[in-house]
Amino acid sequence: MKKFLPLYVAALCSLTSFAAEYEVDFTYNSDNQPWRGYGYARTDAYDVCIRVNDPSVIGGQIRSLSVPVPEVEGCSISSDASAWIVTDLNKDPISPDNSIAYVSISTDGKSVEATFPEGIVIPEEGFYVGYSVKVDQIAENCRTFPMAIVDGSTPGSMYFRSTQLTNWDNTSNRMEYMSPMIVSVSKELPEISVSPSLPDNFRVLAGSTSTISLTLTNSGIMPVNSVKFSISAPGWNDEQSVALDPSALSAFGMSTILPIEVNVPNKLGNTPLSVNVTEVNGMPNVGNPSTASDVTLRVLPTLPQYRPLVEEYTALSCGNCPMGWVTLEEANDMYGSNFVFLTYHAADAISTPVNMPANPRSVPAMSINRGTLSDVYDLTTDLKDLVGLPSDIDMKVEATWASADRSAINATATVSFMESVDNANYSVILYLVGDKVTNPKWIQTNYFSGLPDRGGKYWPIFTRGGAHITGLDYNGLAILSSDTDGSCVSVPSKIDEFDSFSGSHTFYMSEGRSIQGYDLVNNPDYLRVVALVLDNKTRKPVNVISTGYASGFGLTSIDGISASPEVISTRYYSLEGLPLSAPVKGIPYIEHLTLSDSTIKTAIRINP
């Protein structure tokens, strides 16, 4: 998971007047982490830099930089080094000709210390401040670590390149490493000042009371004990006074996060919100660089959650496939309904008519969001950064038994778009999915029998079981799919924000059999329906959702379509999307209903 560490600037001079020149340290290593080395096992030259563009230091003058250079036994760091300031990063070698400032220095192999000429003022767009070092000699089998790093991924906190890596590497983004470099900045600072900051494009629920994180940064020299601020949005204003922990904003550059409650309007779309810090410690806020922060709130009818789709490919004859079974069960225990998984069996008694989205060369194999097929070891870790993210697409899926004898399930998917989309190309696919699918005739090959337990509650089933396991429950089995008939929802290419589209499909229990004829719906209470929105351009899912178990399904009211809201208009299309004046007897068609609540429902039907 990415860690976003706050900027920290520590005051080095004592207070002498209301506003005076102070020398402060700018570093991304906010919590003073111990540094370690990073680099390649070769003689090479390295350019390393950070971006200095924080509003609190804009207008100040860069004085010096200091950064450790790890000393590694078996290699030699050249005493010739340089420090520099540039406006942009390109492929040109850094030299005095293309630098704002360039200083040749001598290093002791342990650190780079450089002083820049006076008068280098940091502009609004900021500077890149960095240094260059060389590894002259390296012993055999010695790995050099000429760059110091700490953990973190604050944007702008580290870039580097080497002789053999000519393009700049955005290390903080790619590797989540930052430079512990310290840049000394001289700037005129007020005694008391607090700068507020609001998150960009914050999503909120219409008509709700939402909590927004307000970041307060000490932009003065004195410690901050209290703040007073006003909050304003269309039709709503508020003023609050808050006492702060004295240690939270005790020095220049230190930040703290303050949760504030906002009354969100009912009107959907964008609405402005402004926070103005008017007083600090009971005195007027000077503001360095500003006393106010503005944000555009995105007011939505719902706050959609993104769920990743995991798909597993397995087989009864595969002795390594219990690994996939265990991994999915562990992920389900950890993340529950925050993700959805489907399983497909290859050439065995549980193989279903559902088209597999991939053809793995071997099993077990697994993919997340239909990406590259891979092994199953790191699923819980790989999901960690994906679950719970916001989405632009909200999904609902409802299912009912078509009749009291539970011979069929009617399922309806509704897709709502929070943003407008031009040239859209989406499909909505419904799956009938079975959990706890089992049969005593199914025999799972097991290569883990007699091996040491790997921990957790599931591995003993296999490590303490035999070479062949019977009576195993199989979960997430994709039994049937609407994909054989095409998408169940008609989504147009032009989508306006907050548009919703619905469609239905019927799953017949008589069709829920494996290719070899085994009944896969003989435990109907544990059936469920999964709805998937697929981007046809990329062939990737953009969101997915599952119903609860069929044991909680009710009965369909009128042919799968609720009597309320009222049907306003009915249109007909061929399966190819061509308009029809009326259904043609014996030929499948798409029924397109516009309802009184502005939603649209589509279903594939046949006129007998």
C-alpha positions as CSV (number, residue, x, y, z in Angstrom):
1,M,0.0,0.0,0.0
2,K,1.3,3.4,-0.8
3,K,2.2,5.6,2.1
4,F,1.8,9.4,1.7
5,L,4.1,11.1,4.2
6,P,3.6,14.7,5.0
7,L,6.1,17.3,4.2
8,Y,8.2,18.4,7.2
9,V,10.3,21.6,7.6
10,A,12.1,22.1,10.9
11,A,12.9,25.6,12.1
12,L,16.6,26.3,12.7
13,C,16.6,29.9,13.9
14,S,15.0,31.4,17.0
15,L,12.1,34.0,16.8
16,T,13.4,37.5,16.6
17,S,10.5,39.5,15.2
18,F,7.0,39.4,13.8
19,A,8.2,38.5,10.3
20,A,11.9,37.8,9.7
21,E,14.3,35.7,7.6
22,Y,14.6,32.1,8.8
23,E,16.5,29.1,7.6
24,V,14.5,25.9,7.5
25,D,15.1,22.3,6.4
26,F,12.9,20.8,3.6
27,T,12.8,17.0,3.6
28,Y,10.4,14.3,2.6
29,N,11.8,12.1,5.4
30,S,9.1,13.4,7.7
31,D,9.5,10.9,10.5
32,N,13.3,10.8,10.4
33,Q,13.5,7.2,9.2
34,P,16.9,5.5,9.1
35,W,18.2,5.4,5.6
36,R,19.6,2.4,3.7
37,G,21.4,1.9,0.3
38,Y,20.0,1.3,-3.1
39,G,21.7,0.8,-6.5
40,Y,23.3,-1.6,-9.0
41,A,26.1,-4.1,-8.8
42,R,28.3,-2.2,-11.3
43,T,30.5,0.8,-11.7
44,D,28.2,3.6,-12.7
45,A,27.3,7.2,-12.4
46,Y,24.1,8.3,-10.7
47,D,21.9,11.5,-10.8
48,V,19.5,11.8,-7.9
49,C,17.0,14.5,-7.1
50,I,13.8,15.6,-5.3
51,R,11.2,18.2,-6.3
52,V,11.0,21.3,-4.1
53,N,7.6,22.9,-4.9
54,D,5.7,23.0,-1.6
55,P,3.7,26.2,-1.3
56,S,5.2,26.9,2.2
57,V,8.7,27.3,0.7
58,I,7.8,29.0,-2.6
59,G,9.6,32.4,-2.8
60,G,12.4,31.2,-0.4
61,Q,16.0,30.9,-1.4
62,I,17.8,27.5,-1.6
63,R,21.0,27.6,0.5
64,S,22.4,24.1,0.6
65,L,21.7,20.3,0.4
66,S,22.8,17.4,2.5
67,V,22.3,13.7,1.8
68,P,24.1,10.5,3.0
69,V,26.0,8.3,0.5
70,P,26.1,4.7,1.8
71,E,29.6,3.3,2.1
72,V,29.7,-0.3,1.1
73,E,32.7,-2.6,1.7
74,G,34.3,-3.7,-1.6
75,C,33.4,-0.6,-3.7
76,S,34.8,2.9,-4.1
77,I,32.8,6.1,-4.3
78,S,34.6,8.8,-6.3
79,S,35.5,11.9,-4.4
80,D,34.4,14.0,-7.4
81,A,30.7,14.8,-7.1
82,S,28.3,17.7,-7.9
83,A,25.1,19.3,-6.7
84,W,22.7,21.1,-8.9
85,I,19.3,22.8,-9.4
86,V,17.3,22.3,-12.6
87,T,13.9,23.4,-13.8
88,D,13.0,20.1,-15.6
89,L,14.2,16.6,-16.1
90,N,15.2,15.5,-19.6
91,K,17.8,13.3,-21.3
92,D,20.5,15.9,-21.4
93,P,23.5,15.4,-19.2
94,I,23.4,17.8,-16.3
95,S,26.0,20.5,-16.6
96,P,26.6,24.1,-15.6
97,D,25.1,25.2,-19.0
98,N,21.6,23.7,-18.4
99,S,21.4,24.2,-14.6
100,I,20.0,27.0,-12.5
101,A,23.0,26.3,-10.2
102,Y,25.8,23.8,-10.4
103,V,28.4,23.2,-7.7
104,S,31.4,20.8,-8.0
105,I,32.2,19.3,-4.7
106,S,34.4,16.7,-3.1
107,T,32.8,14.0,-1.1
108,D,34.3,11.7,1.6
109,G,32.2,8.7,0.3
110,K,29.8,9.0,3.2
111,S,27.7,12.1,2.3
112,V,27.2,14.9,-0.2
113,E,27.3,18.4,1.4
114,A,26.9,21.4,-1.0
115,T,26.3,25.1,-0.6
116,F,24.6,27.0,-3.4
117,P,25.2,30.6,-4.4
118,E,22.8,33.1,-2.8
119,G,19.7,34.5,-4.6
120,I,18.3,31.3,-6.1
121,V,14.6,31.9,-5.4
122,I,12.1,29.0,-5.6
123,P,9.5,29.8,-8.3
124,E,5.8,28.8,-8.0
125,E,6.4,25.8,-10.2
126,G,9.3,24.7,-8.0
127,F,12.8,23.3,-8.7
128,Y,14.4,19.9,-8.9
129,V,17.3,19.8,-6.5
130,G,19.8,17.0,-6.7
131,Y,23.3,15.6,-6.8
132,S,25.6,13.3,-8.9
133,V,28.0,10.6,-7.7
134,K,30.1,7.9,-9.3
135,V,31.1,4.4,-8.3
136,D,34.7,4.1,-9.6
137,Q,35.6,0.5,-8.5
138,I,33.7,-2.5,-7.4
139,A,34.9,-5.8,-6.0
140,E,33.6,-9.1,-7.5
141,N,30.2,-10.1,-6.2
142,C,29.8,-6.8,-4.4
143,R,26.5,-4.9,-4.8
144,T,26.9,-1.1,-4.6
145,F,24.4,1.1,-2.8
146,P,25.3,4.7,-3.8
147,M,21.8,6.1,-3.3
148,A,20.3,6.5,0.2
149,I,16.6,5.7,0.4
150,V,13.8,5.5,3.0
151,D,10.3,4.1,2.6
152,G,7.5,6.3,1.2
153,S,5.8,7.4,-2.0
154,T,5.1,11.1,-1.6
155,P,5.0,12.5,-5.2
156,G,8.3,14.2,-6.1
157,S,10.3,12.6,-3.3
158,M,12.8,10.8,-5.5
159,Y,13.9,10.6,-9.1
160,F,17.2,9.0,-10.4
161,R,19.0,7.8,-13.5
162,S,22.3,6.2,-14.2
163,T,24.7,6.0,-17.1
164,Q,22.9,2.8,-18.3
165,L,19.5,4.1,-17.3
166,T,19.2,7.2,-19.4
167,N,15.5,7.9,-18.6
168,W,14.6,9.3,-15.2
169,D,13.0,6.8,-12.9
170,N,10.1,8.1,-10.8
171,T,11.3,6.0,-7.8
172,S,8.8,7.2,-5.3
173,N,5.9,6.1,-7.6
174,R,7.4,2.9,-8.9
175,M,9.3,1.5,-5.9
176,E,7.8,3.5,-3.0
177,Y,11.3,4.8,-2.0
178,M,12.1,8.4,-1.1
179,S,15.4,10.3,-0.8
180,P,16.3,11.4,2.8
181,M,17.9,14.5,1.2
182,I,17.6,17.8,3.3
183,V,17.5,21.1,1.4
184,S,18.1,24.2,3.4
185,V,15.8,27.1,2.5
186,S,15.9,30.7,3.7
187,K,12.6,32.5,3.7
188,E,10.8,35.4,5.5
189,L,8.2,33.7,7.8
190,P,5.5,35.1,10.0
191,E,5.2,34.3,13.7
192,I,1.7,32.8,13.5
193,S,0.3,31.3,10.3
194,V,-1.7,28.2,9.3
195,S,-2.4,27.1,5.7
196,P,-5.4,24.9,5.1
197,S,-5.7,22.2,2.4
198,L,-8.7,20.2,1.2
199,P,-8.6,17.0,-0.8
200,D,-9.1,17.3,-4.6
201,N,-12.6,16.4,-6.1
202,F,-14.0,14.8,-2.9
203,R,-17.0,12.6,-3.5
204,V,-20.0,13.0,-1.2
205,L,-23.5,11.6,-0.9
206,A,-26.3,13.9,-1.7
207,G,-28.3,15.1,1.3
208,S,-25.9,13.6,3.8
209,T,-23.6,14.9,6.5
210,S,-20.1,13.9,5.3
211,T,-16.8,14.1,7.0
212,I,-13.9,15.7,5.0
213,S,-10.3,15.7,6.0
214,L,-8.9,19.2,6.4
215,T,-5.1,19.3,6.5
216,L,-3.6,22.2,8.5
217,T,0.0,23.1,8.1
218,N,2.0,25.3,10.4
219,S,3.4,28.0,8.1
220,G,4.8,30.2,10.8
221,I,7.3,29.9,13.6
222,M,5.2,29.8,16.7
223,P,3.5,26.5,17.9
224,V,-0.2,26.4,17.1
225,N,-2.6,25.6,19.9
226,S,-6.0,26.5,18.4
227,V,-7.6,27.6,15.1
228,K,-10.9,29.2,14.1
229,F,-12.2,28.6,10.6
230,S,-15.3,29.2,8.5
231,I,-16.8,26.6,6.1
232,S,-19.1,27.7,3.2
233,A,-21.0,25.9,0.5
234,P,-24.0,26.9,-1.5
235,G,-26.9,27.3,0.9
236,W,-24.8,26.5,4.0
237,N,-22.2,28.3,6.2
238,D,-20.6,27.3,9.5
239,E,-17.9,28.5,11.8
240,Q,-15.8,26.4,14.2
241,S,-13.1,26.8,16.8
242,V,-10.9,23.8,17.6
243,A,-8.2,23.3,20.2
244,L,-5.2,21.3,18.9
245,D,-2.7,19.0,20.5
246,P,0.3,21.3,21.2
247,S,2.7,18.8,19.6
248,A,0.7,18.5,16.4
249,L,1.8,21.9,14.9
250,S,4.7,22.8,17.1
251,A,7.1,23.8,14.3
252,F,7.1,25.2,10.8
253,G,6.0,22.7,8.1
254,M,4.3,20.3,10.5
255,S,0.9,19.1,9.5
256,T,-2.2,17.6,11.1
257,I,-5.5,16.3,9.8
258,L,-8.7,17.6,11.2
259,P,-12.0,15.9,10.3
260,I,-14.8,18.4,9.6
261,E,-18.5,17.7,9.0
262,V,-20.1,19.2,5.9
263,N,-23.9,19.4,5.1
264,V,-24.1,18.2,1.5
265,P,-26.8,19.7,-0.7
266,N,-29.3,17.5,-2.5
267,K,-28.4,18.8,-6.0
268,L,-26.3,16.3,-7.9
269,G,-23.1,17.3,-9.7
270,N,-20.3,19.6,-8.8
271,T,-20.6,22.1,-5.9
272,P,-17.9,24.4,-4.4
273,L,-16.7,24.2,-0.8
274,S,-14.4,26.7,0.9
275,V,-12.6,26.6,4.2
276,N,-11.0,29.8,5.5
277,V,-8.8,29.8,8.6
278,T,-9.5,33.2,10.2
279,E,-7.7,32.9,13.6
280,V,-4.7,31.1,15.0
281,N,-4.1,31.1,18.8
282,G,-6.8,33.8,19.0
283,M,-5.0,36.1,16.6
284,P,-5.7,36.9,13.0
285,N,-4.2,34.3,10.6
286,V,-1.5,35.8,8.4
287,G,-1.6,33.0,5.8
288,N,1.6,31.7,4.3
289,P,0.9,31.2,1.4
290,S,-2.9,31.3,2.0
291,T,-5.6,31.3,4.7
292,A,-8.2,29.6,2.5
293,S,-8.6,26.4,0.5
294,D,-11.3,25.5,-2.0
295,V,-12.5,22.2,-3.3
296,T,-15.1,21.0,-5.8
297,L,-17.4,18.5,-4.1
298,R,-18.8,15.8,-6.4
299,V,-22.3,15.3,-5.1
300,L,-23.5,11.8,-6.1
301,P,-26.7,9.8,-5.6
302,T,-24.7,6.9,-4.4
303,L,-21.0,6.3,-3.5
304,P,-20.1,3.3,-5.7
305,Q,-17.5,0.8,-4.5
306,Y,-15.1,-0.9,-6.9
307,R,-14.8,-4.6,-6.5
308,P,-12.0,-6.6,-8.2
309,L,-12.8,-9.8,-10.0
310,V,-10.7,-12.9,-9.3
311,E,-11.0,-15.9,-11.7
312,E,-9.5,-19.2,-11.0
313,Y,-8.8,-22.1,-13.4
314,T,-8.6,-25.5,-11.8
315,A,-9.2,-29.2,-12.4
316,L,-9.9,-32.3,-10.3
317,S,-6.9,-34.1,-11.8
318,C,-4.5,-31.3,-10.9
319,G,-2.6,-32.2,-7.7
320,N,-1.4,-28.6,-7.2
321,C,-4.9,-27.2,-7.5
322,P,-5.7,-27.4,-3.8
323,M,-3.4,-24.4,-3.5
324,G,-5.9,-22.3,-5.4
325,W,-8.8,-23.7,-3.3
326,V,-7.1,-22.7,-0.1
327,T,-6.0,-19.2,-1.5
328,L,-9.5,-18.3,-2.5
329,E,-11.0,-19.4,0.8
330,E,-8.4,-17.3,2.7
331,A,-9.1,-14.3,0.5
332,N,-12.8,-14.7,1.1
333,D,-12.3,-14.8,4.9
334,M,-10.2,-11.6,4.6
335,Y,-12.2,-9.5,2.1
336,G,-15.7,-11.0,1.9
337,S,-18.0,-9.1,-0.4
338,N,-15.3,-6.5,-1.2
339,F,-14.3,-8.8,-4.1
340,V,-16.0,-11.4,-6.3
341,F,-14.4,-14.7,-7.5
342,L,-15.4,-17.2,-10.2
343,T,-13.9,-20.6,-10.7
344,Y,-13.8,-22.6,-14.0
345,H,-13.0,-26.3,-14.2
346,A,-11.0,-27.6,-17.2
347,A,-11.9,-30.9,-18.7
348,D,-13.3,-32.7,-15.7
349,A,-16.7,-33.7,-14.2
350,I,-17.4,-30.1,-13.0
351,S,-16.7,-28.4,-16.3
352,T,-19.7,-26.2,-17.3
353,P,-20.9,-24.7,-20.6
354,V,-19.8,-21.2,-19.5
355,N,-17.2,-19.8,-21.8
356,M,-13.9,-19.4,-20.0
357,P,-12.4,-15.9,-20.5
358,A,-8.9,-17.3,-20.8
359,N,-7.2,-20.6,-21.9
360,P,-4.4,-21.3,-19.4
361,R,-1.6,-23.5,-20.5
362,S,-1.6,-25.2,-17.1
363,V,-3.6,-25.2,-13.9
364,P,-3.9,-23.9,-11.2
365,A,-3.9,-20.4,-12.7
366,M,-5.6,-17.2,-11.5
367,S,-6.1,-13.7,-12.8
368,I,-7.3,-10.4,-11.2
369,N,-9.6,-8.3,-13.5
370,R,-8.7,-10.6,-16.4
371,G,-5.1,-9.5,-16.4
372,T,-2.1,-11.8,-16.8
373,L,-2.6,-15.3,-15.6
374,S,-0.3,-16.1,-12.7
375,D,0.2,-18.4,-9.8
376,V,-1.9,-18.2,-6.7
377,Y,0.6,-17.5,-4.0
378,D,0.1,-13.7,-3.5
379,L,-3.6,-13.2,-4.0
380,T,-4.4,-11.7,-0.6
381,T,-1.5,-9.3,-0.9
382,D,-2.4,-8.4,-4.5
383,L,-6.0,-7.6,-3.5
384,K,-5.0,-5.3,-0.7
385,D,-4.6,-2.2,-2.8
386,L,-7.7,-2.9,-4.9
387,V,-10.6,-3.5,-2.5
388,G,-12.7,-0.6,-1.3
389,L,-11.6,1.9,-4.0
390,P,-14.3,4.3,-5.4
391,S,-15.9,3.6,-8.8
392,D,-17.6,5.6,-11.4
393,I,-20.1,2.8,-12.0
394,D,-22.7,1.7,-9.4
395,M,-24.2,-1.8,-9.7
396,K,-27.2,-3.5,-8.3
397,V,-28.2,-7.1,-8.9
398,E,-31.5,-8.6,-7.8
399,A,-32.7,-12.2,-8.1
400,T,-36.0,-14.0,-7.4
401,W,-37.3,-17.5,-7.9
402,A,-39.5,-17.5,-11.0
403,S,-42.0,-19.9,-9.3
404,A,-42.6,-21.8,-6.1
405,D,-41.1,-25.0,-7.4
406,R,-37.7,-23.1,-7.8
407,S,-37.3,-24.2,-11.4
408,A,-35.8,-20.9,-12.6
409,I,-34.2,-17.7,-11.2
410,N,-35.1,-14.3,-12.7
411,A,-32.1,-11.9,-12.3
412,T,-32.1,-8.2,-13.0
413,A,-28.9,-6.0,-13.2
414,T,-29.0,-2.2,-12.9
415,V,-25.9,-0.2,-13.9
416,S,-25.7,3.5,-12.9
417,F,-23.0,5.9,-14.2
418,M,-21.7,8.7,-12.1
419,E,-19.9,10.4,-15.0
420,S,-20.8,11.1,-18.6
421,V,-19.2,8.8,-21.1
422,D,-18.8,9.3,-24.9
423,N,-18.2,6.4,-27.2
424,A,-19.0,3.8,-24.5
425,N,-18.8,0.2,-25.3
426,Y,-20.0,-1.9,-22.3
427,S,-21.5,-5.3,-21.8
428,V,-23.3,-6.5,-18.7
429,I,-23.1,-10.2,-18.1
430,L,-25.0,-12.2,-15.5
431,Y,-23.6,-15.5,-14.0
432,L,-25.4,-18.1,-12.0
433,V,-22.8,-19.1,-9.4
434,G,-22.8,-22.0,-7.0
435,D,-21.1,-22.3,-3.6
436,K,-20.8,-25.5,-1.7
437,V,-21.2,-27.5,-4.9
438,T,-20.2,-31.1,-4.1
439,N,-20.6,-34.7,-5.2
440,P,-19.1,-37.8,-3.6
441,K,-18.1,-39.0,-7.0
442,W,-15.8,-36.1,-7.6
443,I,-12.2,-36.9,-6.5
444,Q,-9.7,-34.1,-6.1
445,T,-6.0,-35.1,-6.7
446,N,-3.8,-33.8,-3.9
447,Y,0.0,-33.5,-4.0
448,F,0.1,-31.9,-0.5
449,S,-0.7,-35.0,1.5
450,G,1.9,-35.6,4.3
451,L,3.6,-32.2,3.8
452,P,4.0,-29.8,6.7
453,D,1.0,-27.6,7.4
454,R,1.4,-24.1,5.9
455,G,-0.7,-22.4,8.6
456,G,-4.3,-21.4,8.6
457,K,-7.5,-23.4,9.0
458,Y,-7.7,-24.8,5.4
459,W,-4.3,-26.4,4.7
460,P,-4.9,-29.4,7.1
461,I,-7.7,-30.6,4.8
462,F,-5.0,-31.4,2.3
463,T,-1.7,-31.8,4.3
464,R,-3.5,-34.3,6.6
465,G,-5.7,-35.8,3.9
466,G,-4.9,-38.5,1.4
467,A,-3.6,-38.3,-2.2
468,H,-7.2,-38.1,-3.3
469,I,-9.8,-35.9,-1.5
470,T,-13.6,-36.6,-1.8
471,G,-16.5,-34.6,-0.5
472,L,-14.8,-31.3,-1.0
473,D,-17.1,-28.2,-1.4
474,Y,-16.3,-26.1,-4.5
475,N,-17.2,-22.4,-4.2
476,G,-17.6,-19.7,-6.8
477,L,-18.4,-22.2,-9.6
478,A,-19.6,-20.3,-12.8
479,I,-22.5,-22.6,-13.7
480,L,-24.5,-20.6,-16.3
481,S,-24.0,-17.2,-18.0
482,S,-26.1,-14.8,-20.0
483,D,-23.1,-14.4,-22.2
484,T,-24.3,-17.2,-24.5
485,D,-27.2,-14.9,-25.4
486,G,-25.3,-11.6,-25.4
487,S,-25.3,-8.8,-22.9
488,C,-28.5,-8.6,-20.8
489,V,-28.4,-4.8,-20.5
490,S,-28.6,-2.4,-23.4
491,V,-26.0,0.3,-22.7
492,P,-25.8,3.1,-25.3
493,S,-22.6,4.6,-26.6
494,K,-23.5,8.0,-25.3
495,I,-24.1,8.1,-21.5
496,D,-25.0,11.1,-19.5
497,E,-24.0,11.4,-15.8
498,F,-26.3,9.6,-13.4
499,D,-27.9,7.5,-16.2
500,S,-29.2,4.1,-15.1
501,F,-29.8,1.0,-17.3
502,S,-31.4,-2.3,-16.3
503,G,-31.8,-5.7,-17.9
504,S,-33.0,-9.2,-16.9
505,H,-32.1,-12.8,-17.6
506,T,-33.6,-16.1,-16.6
507,F,-31.6,-19.0,-15.4
508,Y,-33.3,-22.4,-15.7
509,M,-32.2,-25.0,-13.1
510,S,-32.7,-27.8,-15.7
511,E,-29.7,-26.2,-17.6
512,G,-27.4,-26.2,-14.5
513,R,-25.5,-29.4,-15.4
514,S,-21.9,-30.0,-16.1
515,I,-20.7,-31.0,-19.6
516,Q,-20.5,-34.6,-18.3
517,G,-24.1,-34.4,-17.0
518,Y,-23.6,-33.8,-13.3
519,D,-26.2,-31.8,-11.5
520,L,-24.6,-28.5,-10.3
521,V,-27.7,-26.9,-8.7
522,N,-28.6,-29.8,-6.3
523,N,-27.8,-27.4,-3.3
524,P,-30.0,-24.5,-4.5
525,D,-29.9,-22.6,-1.2
526,Y,-26.2,-21.7,-2.0
527,L,-26.8,-20.4,-5.5
528,R,-26.2,-16.7,-6.2
529,V,-26.1,-14.3,-9.1
530,V,-23.1,-12.3,-10.1
531,A,-23.3,-9.2,-12.4
532,L,-20.3,-8.0,-14.3
533,V,-19.7,-4.8,-16.3
534,L,-17.2,-5.5,-19.1
535,D,-15.4,-2.8,-21.1
536,N,-15.6,-4.3,-24.6
537,K,-12.6,-2.2,-25.8
538,T,-10.2,-3.6,-23.2
539,R,-12.0,-6.8,-22.4
540,K,-11.5,-5.9,-18.8
541,P,-14.2,-5.8,-16.1
542,V,-14.8,-2.4,-14.6
543,N,-17.0,-3.5,-11.7
544,V,-18.7,-6.6,-10.4
545,I,-21.3,-7.5,-7.7
546,S,-22.9,-10.5,-6.2
547,T,-26.3,-11.2,-4.7
548,G,-26.7,-13.0,-1.4
549,Y,-27.7,-16.7,-1.4
550,A,-30.8,-18.0,-3.1
551,S,-32.1,-19.2,0.3
552,G,-33.1,-15.5,0.8
553,F,-34.7,-15.0,-2.7
554,G,-38.4,-14.1,-2.9
555,L,-40.8,-15.0,-5.7
556,T,-41.0,-13.0,-9.0
557,S,-44.0,-10.7,-9.1
558,I,-44.9,-10.2,-12.8
559,D,-42.6,-12.0,-15.3
560,G,-39.5,-10.7,-13.6
561,I,-40.6,-7.0,-14.0
562,S,-41.9,-5.2,-11.0
563,A,-45.4,-3.7,-11.3
564,S,-44.0,-0.4,-10.0
565,P,-42.7,1.8,-11.4
566,E,-44.9,2.0,-14.5
567,V,-43.8,1.1,-18.0
568,I,-43.7,4.3,-20.1
569,S,-42.7,2.9,-23.5
570,T,-41.6,-0.4,-25.0
571,R,-39.2,-0.9,-27.9
572,Y,-37.9,-4.0,-29.7
573,Y,-34.5,-4.7,-31.1
574,S,-32.9,-7.7,-32.8
575,L,-29.9,-9.4,-31.1
576,E,-27.7,-7.4,-33.4
577,G,-29.2,-4.1,-32.0
578,L,-31.4,-3.3,-35.1
579,P,-34.8,-1.7,-34.2
580,L,-37.9,-3.9,-34.8
581,S,-41.5,-2.7,-35.3
582,A,-42.7,-5.8,-33.5
583,P,-41.3,-9.1,-32.3
584,V,-41.0,-11.8,-34.9
585,K,-42.5,-15.2,-34.1
586,G,-39.9,-17.8,-33.1
587,I,-36.9,-15.4,-33.2
588,P,-35.2,-14.1,-30.1
589,Y,-35.4,-10.3,-29.6
590,I,-34.4,-7.6,-27.0
591,E,-37.3,-6.0,-25.2
592,H,-36.4,-2.4,-24.2
593,L,-38.6,-0.8,-21.4
594,T,-38.5,2.8,-20.3
595,L,-40.0,3.1,-16.8
596,S,-41.6,6.0,-14.9
597,D,-38.6,6.4,-12.6
598,S,-36.3,7.1,-15.6
599,T,-34.6,3.7,-15.5
600,I,-34.4,1.4,-18.5
601,K,-34.8,-2.3,-18.4
602,T,-33.9,-4.7,-21.2
603,A,-34.5,-8.5,-21.5
604,I,-33.9,-11.1,-24.1
605,R,-37.2,-12.8,-25.0
606,I,-38.6,-15.0,-27.7
607,N,-42.1,-14.7,-29.2
608,P,-43.6,-18.3,-29.3
